Amino acid sequence: MRAADVVAAALDRIERTDPQLCAFAEVWRDEALRRAREVDTRLDRRGTDVFLPLAGVPVAVKGRHGLRAAGPLLAAGCVPVGATSVPGPGTPWQTWGLGARGRTVNPWRADRTPGGSSAGAAAAVAAGLVPLATGGDGAGSVRIPAAWCGVVGLKTTSGRLPSGDRTGLAVPGVLARSASDAGLWWTVVSGERAPAGVMSGERAPAGAALPVPAVWSPDLGFADPDPEPVALARAAVERLVAAGVVRLVRPRVPLRLTDPGPAWLALRTPGSDLAGAERVRAENDRRLAGLFADAELLLTPTAPTAPHGHEGPGDRYSTSLTWGFNLSGHPALSLPAGFGSDGCPAGLQLVAPPGREALLLAVAREA
């Protein structure tokens, strides 16, 4: 199938579905079709030996300015079809999105939020409008919507890819329907070869063999997650254990992180106690280094609650299990873990040492 046909089909899906989903702030129909025809022309002129690993793949970019960071995807042949929704201005909480037609809804239940701030990106991927969408993760903004929409969401290691965030907390990421697709995105933006998947007894990327030694933590030592997200994530872990993908180990020192919330907020607020925030960061980094001396992965629920309604999260931070890894810079991935009693998805979060995105993607692909 030609790129123009693939992109036209995606645009038709968006036209049919987005009035209810509200995942897009802008749709670039004419420009997308023009870019798709250019991809077809390049392939026609140069033949199949042209290196366009994502030729004609429709991609959505986070927010109206998301195209600025999409250069590697364009060079690989991706075709941007629109800008996805993010929270509206002046919003005190970030777990929702405002599309061109209204608030973004969760594809599984319209009365629930898809999470945020990569709200439209996760909703568009989950609803099958596009196979890939770019995201940005400053406190869980890729992983939480991935969990609540039932897709794969990867947050990269701090500093590995360009980011305009002055604090260093926000980094690029991706939302995808499969770990394989997320791996293709990673290859294009990083230049690192995507994991092809590993079989038991073979070597996984970065020197890890299956089963990968992993530590399970339901709460990181400080959070207070609801029972159901914990149970769903733990059941997903047991499936990985039964499949020979991971092997649970007990660390020499139980993991008890200091709540990173105050430190994260201080780094975001001018005039705050930055010295205190750095002390929390250093202590948590030390504890995480001790854990990763005994294991290759840390496994937790992605979010402490099920998706909340559009009225807001109340006094519960949905970021309690994610933003610590923005503070520490570790790469992390949310993997679908099943469905709660409300019919909405939940996620399992995989965390790896810095620079080990390939390990996260290989384990996710085996899952």
C-alpha positions in Angstrom: 0.0 0.0 0.0 1.3 3.5 -0.8 2.0 6.1 1.8 -0.7 8.4 0.5 -3.3 5.6 1.0 -2.1 4.8 4.5 -2.2 8.4 5.5 -5.6 9.1 3.9 -7.0 6.1 5.8 -5.7 7.5 9.1 -7.1 10.9 8.3 -10.5 9.4 7.6 -10.4 7.5 10.9 -9.6 10.8 12.7 -12.5 12.6 10.9 -14.9 9.9 11.9 -13.8 9.4 15.5 -12.3 12.7 16.8 -15.6 14.5 17.2 -16.3 12.2 20.2 -12.7 11.5 21.3 -11.3 15.1 21.0 -7.8 13.8 20.8 -6.5 16.4 18.3 -6.0 20.1 18.7 -5.2 20.4 15.0 -5.4 18.1 12.0 -3.2 18.8 9.1 -5.0 17.0 6.3 -3.7 18.8 3.3 -0.1 19.0 4.5 -0.1 15.3 5.6 -1.3 14.2 2.2 1.3 16.3 0.5 4.1 14.8 2.7 2.8 11.3 2.0 2.9 11.9 -1.8 6.5 13.1 -1.3 7.4 9.8 0.4 5.9 7.8 -2.4 7.8 9.9 -4.9 11.1 9.3 -3.1 10.4 5.5 -3.1 9.4 5.5 -6.7 12.6 7.4 -7.8 15.1 5.5 -5.7 13.5 2.1 -5.3 13.2 -0.1 -2.3 16.8 0.5 -1.3 15.9 4.0 0.0 16.4 3.9 3.8 13.0 5.1 5.1 12.3 2.8 8.0 9.0 4.5 8.8 7.9 5.3 5.3 4.3 6.5 5.3 3.7 5.8 9.0 1.1 8.3 10.2 2.3 10.0 13.5 0.7 12.4 15.8 2.8 15.0 17.6 2.2 16.3 21.1 0.8 19.8 21.2 0.8 22.5 18.5 4.6 22.9 18.7 5.4 19.2 18.7 6.5 19.2 15.1 9.7 21.1 16.1 11.1 18.0 17.6 10.0 15.6 14.9 12.9 16.0 12.6 14.3 12.4 12.9 10.8 11.0 12.3 10.3 13.1 9.2 13.7 11.9 7.9 12.6 8.3 8.5 9.5 8.8 6.3 6.9 9.4 9.0 4.0 11.6 8.1 2.6 14.0 10.8 -1.1 14.1 10.6 -1.9 16.5 13.5 -1.2 17.9 16.9 -2.7 16.1 19.9 -4.4 17.7 22.8 -2.7 18.8 26.0 -4.2 20.5 29.1 -5.7 23.9 28.6 -4.2 27.1 29.9 -4.4 27.9 33.6 -5.0 24.3 34.6 -4.0 23.4 38.2 -3.9 19.7 37.3 -2.5 18.1 34.2 -4.3 14.7 33.8 -6.6 15.7 30.9 -6.5 17.3 27.5 -8.3 20.0 25.5 -8.9 19.2 21.9 -10.3 21.3 19.1 -13.8 19.9 19.9 -13.6 19.8 23.7 -12.1 17.8 26.5 -10.3 14.6 25.5 -12.1 11.4 26.7 -10.7 8.0 27.6 -11.4 5.6 24.7 -12.6 3.0 27.1 -15.0 5.2 29.1 -16.0 8.6 27.9 -16.7 9.8 31.5 -13.0 9.2 32.5 -9.9 11.1 31.7 -7.2 9.5 29.4 -4.5 11.0 31.7 -2.0 13.7 30.9 -0.4 15.7 29.8 0.1 13.5 26.7 -3.7 13.0 26.8 -4.5 13.2 23.1 -1.5 11.2 22.1 -2.5 8.2 24.3 -6.2 8.4 23.3 -5.4 8.6 19.6 -3.1 5.6 19.7 -5.4 3.6 21.9 -8.3 4.3 19.6 -6.3 3.2 16.5 -6.2 6.5 14.8 -2.4 6.5 14.5 0.1 3.8 15.4 2.6 6.3 17.0 2.4 9.5 18.9 5.1 11.6 20.4 4.9 12.6 24.0 6.8 14.5 26.7 7.2 13.2 30.2 8.0 15.6 33.1 6.3 13.8 35.9 4.6 10.8 34.3 3.0 12.5 31.4 3.7 9.7 29.0 3.4 6.7 31.3 0.2 7.7 33.1 -1.9 8.2 30.0 -0.3 5.0 28.5 -1.5 3.1 31.6 -5.0 4.6 31.6 -5.5 4.1 27.9 -3.9 0.6 27.6 -0.9 1.3 25.4 2.8 1.3 25.7 4.5 4.5 26.9 8.3 5.0 27.1 10.0 7.8 29.0 13.6 8.2 27.9 16.7 8.7 30.1 17.2 12.3 31.1 19.7 13.9 28.7 19.7 11.2 26.0 17.5 13.2 23.7 17.1 17.0 23.3 14.7 18.7 25.6 13.8 22.3 26.1 12.9 21.9 29.7 15.2 24.1 31.8 14.8 21.9 34.9 15.8 18.7 33.1 12.7 16.9 34.5 10.8 16.7 31.2 12.1 14.4 28.5 10.8 13.1 25.2 8.8 9.9 25.0 6.5 7.9 22.8 3.0 6.3 22.9 2.6 3.2 20.8 0.3 0.2 20.4 3.1 -2.3 20.8 6.6 -2.5 22.1 7.8 -3.3 18.6 6.5 0.0 17.4 8.0 1.9 20.3 11.3 0.2 19.5 11.2 1.5 15.9 10.6 5.0 17.2 13.6 4.5 19.6 15.9 3.4 16.8 15.0 6.4 14.7 15.4 9.1 17.4 18.4 7.6 19.1 20.3 5.7 16.4 20.4 2.7 18.7 19.3 -0.6 17.2 15.8 -1.7 18.3 15.6 -4.9 20.3 14.5 -7.8 18.1 13.2 -9.7 21.1 15.1 -12.4 23.0 14.5 -16.0 23.8 15.1 -17.7 27.1 18.8 -18.4 27.5 19.9 -15.8 24.9 21.4 -12.5 25.7 19.1 -9.4 26.0 20.4 -6.0 25.2 22.9 -4.4 27.5 24.2 -7.7 28.9 21.0 -9.1 30.5 19.9 -12.7 30.0 16.3 -13.9 30.4 14.8 -14.2 32.9 15.8 -10.6 33.9 16.3 -10.2 37.6 13.7 -7.7 38.9 12.5 -6.2 42.1 8.8 -5.6 42.7 7.6 -2.6 44.8 3.9 -1.8 45.1 4.6 1.6 46.6 8.3 2.6 46.4 8.3 2.8 50.2 6.2 5.9 50.5 3.1 6.0 48.2 -0.4 4.8 49.1 -1.8 3.2 45.9 -5.2 1.8 45.7 -5.5 -2.0 46.0 -6.8 -2.7 42.5 -4.0 -1.0 40.5 -1.5 -2.8 42.7 -3.2 -6.2 42.2 -3.4 -5.7 38.4 0.3 -4.8 38.2 1.3 -7.6 40.4 -0.7 -10.1 38.3 1.1 -8.8 35.2 4.4 -9.4 37.0 3.4 -13.0 37.8 2.6 -13.6 34.1 6.1 -12.3 33.2 7.6 -14.6 35.8 5.6 -17.6 34.5 6.7 -16.8 31.0 10.4 -16.8 32.0 10.8 -13.1 31.1 11.7 -11.8 34.6 12.8 -13.4 37.9 11.9 -11.7 41.1 14.7 -11.1 43.5 14.8 -9.6 47.0 17.2 -6.6 47.3 19.7 -6.6 50.2 18.1 -3.4 51.4 14.3 -3.0 50.9 13.6 -0.1 48.6 12.2 2.9 50.6 12.5 6.1 48.6 11.9 9.5 50.1 8.7 11.0 48.6 10.1 12.9 45.6 7.0 15.2 45.3 8.2 18.2 47.4 11.6 18.0 45.6 10.0 17.9 42.2 7.8 20.8 43.0 10.7 22.8 44.4 12.7 22.4 41.2 9.7 23.7 39.2 9.1 26.7 41.5 11.4 29.7 41.4 12.8 30.7 44.8 12.2 27.3 46.4 14.6 25.3 48.5 16.8 23.8 45.7 19.4 22.6 48.2 16.8 20.5 50.0 15.5 19.2 46.6 19.0 18.1 45.6 19.5 16.3 49.0 16.3 14.3 48.3 17.5 13.6 44.7 21.0 12.4 45.9 19.5 10.2 48.6 17.0 8.5 46.3 19.7 8.1 43.7 21.8 6.3 46.2 19.0 4.0 47.2 18.2 3.2 43.5 21.8 2.5 42.8 21.8 0.0 45.6 18.7 -1.7 44.1 20.2 -1.8 40.6 23.3 -3.4 42.0 21.1 -6.5 42.7 18.6 -6.3 39.8 18.2 -5.1 36.3 14.6 -3.9 36.6 12.3 -2.2 39.1 8.6 -3.1 38.7 5.8 -1.0 40.1 2.2 0.0 39.3 2.2 2.9 36.9 -0.5 4.9 38.5 -1.8 4.7 42.1 -5.4 5.0 41.1 -7.8 4.1 38.3 -8.6 6.9 35.8 -10.6 9.6 37.5 -13.5 11.6 36.1 -13.3 14.9 34.2 -13.9 16.9 37.4 -10.3 16.3 38.4 -8.2 14.0 40.6 -9.1 15.5 44.0 -6.3 15.5 46.5 -4.6 12.4 45.0 -1.5 12.8 42.9 -1.6 10.4 40.0 2.2 11.0 39.7 3.2 9.5 43.0 4.8 6.4 41.4 6.2 8.1 38.3 7.7 11.5 39.0 10.6 10.1 41.2 12.1 8.8 38.0 12.0 12.2 36.3 13.9 13.4 39.4 16.4 10.6 39.1 16.5 10.5 35.3 16.0 6.8 34.9 14.2 5.5 31.8 10.8 3.9 32.4 8.1 2.2 30.4 4.4 1.6 31.1 3.1 -1.7 29.9 -0.6 -2.6 29.8 -1.4 -4.7 32.8 -5.1 -5.6 32.4 -8.5 -4.0 33.2 -10.0 -2.8 36.5 -13.5 -3.3 37.7 -14.5 0.0 36.0 -13.5 -1.3 32.6 -10.5 0.9 32.3 -6.9 -0.2 31.7 -4.1 -0.2 34.3 -0.3 -0.2 33.8 2.8 -2.0 35.0 5.8 0.4 35.2 9.3 -1.0 34.3 12.3 1.1 35.4 15.9 0.4 34.3 19.3 2.0 35.0 20.1 5.1 32.9 20.7 4.4 29.2 18.9 1.0 29.3 16.0 1.8 27.0 16.8 -1.2 24.9 16.4 -3.5 27.9 13.0 -2.0 28.7 11.8 -2.4 25.1 13.1 -6.0 24.9 11.3 -7.0 28.1 8.2 -5.3 27.0 8.3 -7.0 23.6 8.6 -10.4 25.3 5.6 -9.5 27.4 
